[in-house]
Amino acid sequence: MLRKKWVLILVLVVVGVSLLLFFQRKSSYLENPSNVSRNQEFVKPRKSEDVSTPNNIIVDCELSTPNSQRTSSSNVTIANGTLQISVIPNLESSLYFLQLVDDEFYDGSYLFRVIPNFVVQWGFQPSKKTTTTKILAQPSSFAASTGDSKPLLSNVRGTLTMVKKSTQVFLNLGNNARLDKEGTIPFATVDETSMSQVVDHIYTGYKAGLGQIPAIRKGEVPGLFPEMSRIDRCRRRLEGRK
């Protein structure tokens, strides 16, 4: 009888210790979810700034509306300022975009397609060449180098994505997560200050298919589309500069 009593006590002690370790591990996960491998679970960030890290590469793109015929008396804010782009390193799309930036390819690129609450698009430069060896047929933002088979970002406001088979990029103006299924996964983010103070003031009257592409080819944008904004200059930010 005494032996059975000690066996029962020992079993209770083992169960108690096991429960204690279980709850400690659960508490540790709740305090620091990063303890779980990214390959085990992936949650798409709903805000672009959720993925900002000290390792990201910052690109500053100066934007203007150089031919605008609107004035301050028209009670509108004309888009002018700098876009701060935070690029996730070591992704295929990131390396491709950065090479185009280093080639100064985007300098002078017009924002030829603007659809409210959807996207703004630029990067059509018919007269410019680049040192990139090939146009990406299917730009990928999967972190293959880390063994992660899931995308790091979803197409939400403030995220930047490469256009397939093109040097063009589009910036999401709204939450367009449905685009994820098409394989166009973002590789960078634009900070909310740039979005609210610059991007949100871009003229939205020029939808797709109004003749913007031929006008860019022929150099007729100033006369035909005077309110079209332009990327004047894109450069990597030097280390230590804020």
SULKAKA-V999984 format. One record per residue. N is the residue number from 1. NEAR is the number of other ideal C-beta (glycine too) atoms within 10 Angstrom. Layout:
N,NEAR + N,NEAR
//
This chain:
1,4 + 2,6 + 3,7 + 4,8 + 5,9 + 6,9 + 7,10 + 8,10 + 9,10 + 10,10 + 11,10 + 12,10 + 13,10 + 14,10 + 15,10 + 16,10 + 17,10 + 18,10 + 19,10 + 20,10 + 21,10 + 22,10 + 23,10 + 24,10 + 25,10 + 26,10 + 27,10 + 28,11 + 29,12 + 30,8 + 31,8 + 32,9 + 33,10 + 34,7 + 35,10 + 36,10 + 37,9 + 38,15 + 39,11 + 40,6 + 41,9 + 42,11 + 43,10 + 44,15 + 45,15 + 46,11 + 47,14 + 48,23 + 49,12 + 50,12 + 51,17 + 52,15 + 53,8 + 54,4 + 55,8 + 56,16 + 57,17 + 58,18 + 59,22 + 60,17 + 61,22 + 62,16 + 63,22 + 64,16 + 65,19 + 66,15 + 67,16 + 68,17 + 69,10 + 70,14 + 71,9 + 72,8 + 73,6 + 74,10 + 75,7 + 76,13 + 77,12 + 78,18 + 79,23 + 80,16 + 81,15 + 82,15 + 83,21 + 84,18 + 85,26 + 86,20 + 87,21 + 88,21 + 89,14 + 90,13 + 91,25 + 92,18 + 93,24 + 94,20 + 95,15 + 96,21 + 97,29 + 98,19 + 99,14 + 100,22 + 101,20 + 102,15 + 103,15 + 104,13 + 105,20 + 106,24 + 107,17 + 108,15 + 109,23 + 110,23 + 111,24 + 112,24 + 113,21 + 114,25 + 115,15 + 116,12 + 117,11 + 118,14 + 119,20 + 120,20 + 121,22 + 122,24 + 123,20 + 124,19 + 125,18 + 126,8 + 127,8 + 128,15 + 129,8 + 130,15 + 131,9 + 132,16 + 133,6 + 134,6 + 135,13 + 136,18 + 137,9 + 138,11 + 139,23 + 140,18 + 141,21 + 142,16 + 143,18 + 144,11 + 145,10 + 146,11 + 147,9 + 148,14 + 149,11 + 150,13 + 151,20 + 152,19 + 153,24 + 154,20 + 155,24 + 156,21 + 157,19 + 158,25 + 159,25 + 160,24 + 161,27 + 162,28 + 163,17 + 164,14 + 165,11 + 166,15 + 167,22 + 168,18 + 169,26 + 170,25 + 171,25 + 172,27 + 173,20 + 174,14 + 175,15 + 176,20 + 177,13 + 178,9 + 179,19 + 180,17 + 181,8 + 182,10 + 183,13 + 184,21 + 185,22 + 186,29 + 187,27 + 188,28 + 189,29 + 190,23 + 191,17 + 192,15 + 193,12 + 194,21 + 195,19 + 196,11 + 197,16 + 198,22 + 199,22 + 200,13 + 201,17 + 202,20 + 203,18 + 204,14 + 205,9 + 206,23 + 207,11 + 208,12 + 209,8 + 210,14 + 211,13 + 212,23 + 213,15 + 214,10 + 215,19 + 216,21 + 217,12 + 218,11 + 219,9 + 220,13 + 221,19 + 222,12 + 223,9 + 224,16 + 225,20 + 226,14 + 227,18 + 228,26 + 229,27 + 230,21 + 231,19 + 232,16 + 233,15 + 234,22 + 235,15 + 236,14 + 237,14 + 238,8 + 239,6 + 240,5 + 241,7 + 242,4
//
